[in-house]
């Protein structure tokens, strides 16, 4: 199959959606398919500058077409449709895979509404569908984006959901349940089973031996709720000083002032994974070693689509502490796969962290549980699910239409 993976953001940026779709394209190539990742032209330039060698081709899309949404959504939709049509004429794709509901998803839906009938699906990322007005998280807090999403999504033939929370939100928007397919993220289990020199990795990172390392992976964004984690760490410091907190993600260096204000200087280490220059396996070896050198994974998120970091941590055998937020509570079952605490509750989070330090047997029990849960999300299962959905869409499109 010739598959267009149409995304508003891609490598070298390495958030969950970018990593997932890079790996999906690579897996599809291994299955004998011909995916093409369509991304902003500026992104393609950065990939070339970083000398990243990819196993699939790229095609550029003028992102200024999307910038028009701020001034004239109708014009932006028409221009995007024209550009998508040109790409379809050039490549003759069998099926399109839209990444994010906005701006790529709604552009794809609008283009397909002109009797073109090219098979396609749209896969959300999380905060492009879910929103939390109280904590000001989610793209749909913008009234214009919310209006476009509500208007366009019910027209799509198939929407991919990452969690039950997203499925329910799709239905609230007006999407029929038979047009929603639940397909989770995936992980390369084999890469997380390697053996590393933990002591050497900790020394390189500046982490002392003999201390419990809590790892948190995620960009510096309100959705990740790092302030609650800092409050919990400050409380934990009073009773369990033998721990360090390693936070890894884009723009985390900007958290330095907050770390200092909470009295955690020297206790919290902020890191950003290095360049992906020349790298085709993601997450990078550098980040993978951070998982394997840590003791416990903690994620205080307010909202997730389906956290790749959470899945990667469990594949690495890390006991997990997370919140009952959308996208987290569906993936980890409280008390069975992980310790789950209420959202924005530093006291409960500190208590859970304390137990991980104070009860080694309790912590060790969750190592096996994490690995068992992660094993349900290996890549062969997920890529097969997408292959089946692509074929279903193509067959459905080729089926003769009843004129009556």
Helices and strands as residue ranges (DSSP letters): E 2-6, H 16-30, E 34-40, H 41-49, E 57-61, H 64-67, G 68-70, H 73-91, E 95-99, I 101-105, H 106-112, E 120-123, G 139-141, H 143-152, G 153-155, E 159-161, H 164-173, G 177-179, E 180-182, G 189-193, H 198-205, E 212-217, G 222-224, H 226-239, E 243-248, G 252-255, H 256-261, E 268-271, H 285-293, E 296-299, H 308-315, E 319-323, E 339-341, H 346-358, H 360-374, G 375-377, H 379-398
